[in-house]
């Protein structure tokens, strides 16, 4: 597919911002790696060769009897007895970190939390869980949550701003007053009240945050639509009898999306920060879920274990820094006034 000259210029401008370009590249690598977290940190080997047959415990639960054991329950591959029976007839290929985010390490040399060492690179938390494993899974959940929230809230916000700006008049006036009232509601208090009534999970929390996050893009899309609806190509389309829906989504929306796309990395950073804050105060994901906010809470509750707070701080600071730098590069790429030196 051949790129248009303006898209080639945008890509060149994006690459010219070295800080943003490398930040986006590092973030993409980290995110892609976190999608395969089960193959990086897990208490199960992802391949077991036993008696000439290949087993993949990451995708399927095998009973202990499948490896010569006595119980019908799922095999504990960290059990020396089970591991010994497997090694008698085959071998196991383990992930880099032999702990899942919920795995409790019972063989710690001291009471939890324990500091970094050979078995636990970033130490363990106060429930004897590996911090590195929880960091990988928590990074994945935070980014996936942010992406999902950005996608759904952008669909609603862009559609609302498009309709509001295109039709204008009383619809625009009433919608603006509604957004002012809706945006003035105490979001945190509402989330706390609802979280005390229903135990939040990933999708429940996503729906609650989307109720308020969609308003962020309405103003940008509305302003671009108000400007574009009076341009010559829109008037020509109306004169030719093109329907309003086609004019909005085929002619006006592409022009409004240019300004919208530049905001998306910053909205993603805000979504990750919101989830982290809710997890930190205990109104986020269910207890036990791996999250960056829960890691910060662990550091606050265990000041004698500085590795917990430092890991959470540097993780969220690095993530937000990468997103902000990448957002700056995207902003430069879509800025028509930005030229290459």
N, C-alpha and C positions, 0 to 999 in steps of 0.2 A: 504494500500500500504506500503510495506516494504522499508525503507530507506537504501541506501547503506552506508557502513562504512564511506566513505569520507563525505557524506552529514550529517551523524550523528555528525561527528567531527566538521563540519562547524557550525551546529546549537549549539553544545555545546560551541564552541569558541565564537559565537555571544552572547550567554546568559552569558558567563563569563565576557564579557565587560559590567559591570553593568550600567555604565553611558550611553553607547549607547543603551543597551537593554531597559532601562526605557525611554530613549528619544524616541525610536521608538514606544514604547507602548503608551506614552502620545500623540505623533503625530497621531498615528492611531485612538485613541479615539477622539481627537479633530476633525480630518478630517471626521470620520464617523458621529459625531454629526453635523458638518456643512452641511452634505448632507441633513439633515432634518431641515434646517434652517427655512423653512416655518412653522414648528411645534414648533419652539422655539421663533421666532420673526416675528410677523405678525399683521396686522391691521384687520384681519378677524379671527373669532373663527373657529377652525377646526371641531367642531361638534355643530350643532344647533338642538335642539329638539323643534319642533313647531307643535302644534295641532296633536300630536301623530306620526308625521313623522320625520325622521332623515334627516338632510341636512348637507352637508360637503362643506362649502364655499371655503376651500382651493383648492378643485379640480374642483368646478363648480361655476359659477357666477349666483346668484339668484336675480331676480328683487325685488324691495321693496314690490310689490304687493303680493309676495309669503308669506309675514309675516304680511299681513293686512295693508300695506301702500297704498299710492296713486299713486306713480310714477312707471314707467316701467324700469327706470334705475336701475343699480346694487345697492343693498342695502348697506347703510353705517352703519355698525354695531356699530360704535362708536357714532352715532347720538342718543341722549337720547330718541327721539320719537320712532325710530325703536327698540332700545333696550327695551323700555317700552312695546311695543306691543309683542315682543318675550317673555318677562318674564311673561306676562299675560297668555300665553298659553303654556309655556315651559321654557327652560333654554339654556344657551350657555356655552361652555367649551373653554376658551381662552388660547392662548400660554403663556409662562412665561413672554415674553416681548410683549406688545400690540402695537407694532409699526413695520411696514415694513421698509425696508431700504430707501424707497422713501416717507414715510409718513411724512407730515408736522404737527408738533404739534402746534395747534392754541391757546392752553390754557396755554402757558408759563407764569410764574409769572413776567418775565422780558424780555427785548428784547434779541433775540438770538445773539450769543451763550450763553446758560445758563450752569451753573455748575452742577456737579453730585447731584442727589437728589433721593427722593423716587420713583418718576415716571420715571426718567431717570438716571440709575445707573452710567453711564459714561458721563452724560450731553448731550447737543445737539450741533450741529455745527452751522455755521452762517446762514444756511437755515432752522433752526428749525427741523432738522432731528435727530432721536435718534442715538447716537454714538455707543451704544452697538449693535443695530440691524445692522448698517452699518459695524461694525467690523466682525460680524458673516458672513454676506454675502460676504464681501470683502475677508475674509480668504478663503472661499470656491472658489471664482472665481480665486484667486491667485494660490491656490494649483491645481485646475483643469486645469488651463492654463499651469502651470508648468509640470504637468503629461502629458498632451496632447502634449506639445512641446517636451518633452523628448522622448515620444514614437515615434512620427513621425520622429524627427531628428535622433533618434537611428537607425530606420529602414534604412534610407537613408545612414547615416554615416557608419554603420556596413557593409551594402552591398557594398558600394564604397571601403572601406578598404579591404574587403574580396577579391573582384575582383582584386584590385590593387596589393595586396600582393601575390595572388595566381599565377597570370600570369607574373608579373614582367616585365622586359625588357623595351621596348619603352613605353608600356602602363603605367607602373609605373612611368617612367621618365616624360612623358607628364602630367600625372595626378598630380604629385607632383608640377610641375611648375604652373599648373592651381590653385591648392589649395593655393600656396604662393601668387599668384596674387589676388585670390578671398578673401583670409583672410586679405590682405592689404587694401581692400576697406574701406572707412570711413563709417562704419555701421550706426552710429548715424545720420550723415548728410543725408544719403540715406533714413533712416526712417522718418526723419523730412520732407524731400522734398516730399516723397510719401504721408505722412499724410496730407500735405497741399493741395494735389491734390484730394485725396479721403478720406472721413471721415472714420476713422478706426473703426472696430468693433472687436468682439472677434476672428472671423475666419480670417478676413483680417489681423489683427495684428499677429495672429499665423503664417499665411503663410509668412509674411514679415520676421519675426524672424527666421523661419525655413530655409530661404534662406542662412543664415549665421551660424546657430547653428549646422548644421549637420557635419561641418568639425572637431568638437572637438573630435570625436571618431575615425576618420579615421586613425590617426597615431598609436593609440593603436592597433586597429584591424589589420592594415597593418603589424606592427612589429611582432605580434603573428602569423600571417599567413605566413610571410616570414620564420619564424622559423619552423612552423609545416609542411610546404609543402615538406621539405626534410627529414622528419622523416620516419621511416621504415613502419609504417602502411599506410602512404599515398603512398609510393612507391609500397607496396604490392597491394593496391587497384588499382593503375594504371596498374600493371602487370596483374591483373585479368580482365582488360577491363572495370572498373567502369568509368562512364562518369565524366567529370570535375565538372558538377553542383552537382552531388551526393557527390563527394569527398569534395567539398567546404562546402556544407550545412549540410552534415551528419557526416563528420569526422573532418574537420578543424574548422568549426564554433563553436562547443561546447568548444574546447580548447581556442579559441579567446574570447569567451563570459565570461570566468572566470575573465579576467582582465577588461573586459568592465563593468561588473556588479558593480565592486567596484567604478567606476566613476559615476554611475547613481545618487546616492543621492546628490553628489556635483554638478552635472549638473542641477538637480532639484532645488537646492538652487540658482544657478546662473540664472536659468530661472525666478524664483520668483523675484529675485533682479532686473533683467532687466525690467520686467513688472512694478515693483514698481517705478523704475527710470523714465520710460516713462510716467507713470501716474503723477508722481511728477512734471515733466516739461510740462505737458499738451499735450503730444503726444501719449497717451495710449488709454485706453478704452473711449467710447463716454462720453460726460459730463453727470453727474448724476449717472453714474455707481458706485456701491460701490467697492472701492479698497483701499488697504493699502497705495498706493502712493498718492491717492487723500486725504486721511486722514492726511498724512504728509504735504501735500500742505495746507490743512486747518489750521494746526498748525502753519505753517510759516506765513500765511496771518492773523492769529489772535493770536498774541503773548500775548494779554491780556487774552486769554483763554488757560492756560497751559495744561488743561486736554486733549485738542485735540492733541497737539504735543506729549505729554507723552504717550497717548494711542497708537498712530501710531508707535512711537519709540519702545515701549516695545512689541508691537504685532509683528513687523517685526524682532526685535532682538530675541525674543523667538522662532519664527518660524525658522529662520536661524540657531539658536543654536541647536534646536532639530534635524534639518536635518543634520548638520555637525556631531553631536555626533552619530547619527544613521549611517551616512556614515562611520565613523571611525570603528564602530562595524562590518559593512559589509566588510570593507577592511580587518580587522583582520580575519574574518571568511573565506575569500577566499585566505588568505596568507598561502601557504604551510609551511612556516618557523615558523608560529605561533603555539605554542604548549601550552596545558593547564598545569598549574602548578600542 
